[in-house]
């Protein structure tokens, strides 16, 4: 693969094309590796020892991570082809909106804390009432 990349670079092949080729070359064996690890994890070939299961799980997790990295590389490769759009943002208005939302959340939290205290008081009153009733029944 390295010699193919070097050859493509020397021929003036666009980097995006080289990147697509590299990612394809990586994904093909990775798919086989992940499928094999999945088959082992599903005990298709028989039971595995605890240590073997741990190794298979490491292989599976690293395969997933490698797949994610390759897909990120492909996504990054497509960025230059997308047109970026920018918009002006009124930072003062954004800041004011954030402060307003913060105040609302703070008030909701305060209300919830008050509700919690009220609920705790009612539970305590019911517990006390139950104790009084229980004491009277015993007399």
Secondary structure, 3 states (H helix, E strand, C coil): CHHHHHHHHHCCCCHHHHHHHHHHHHHHHHHHHHHHHHHHHCCCCCCCCHHHHHHHHHHHHHHHHHHHHHHHHHHHHHHCCCCCCCCCCCHHHHHHHHHHHHHHHHHHHHHHHHHHHHHHHHHHHHHHHHHHHHHHHHC
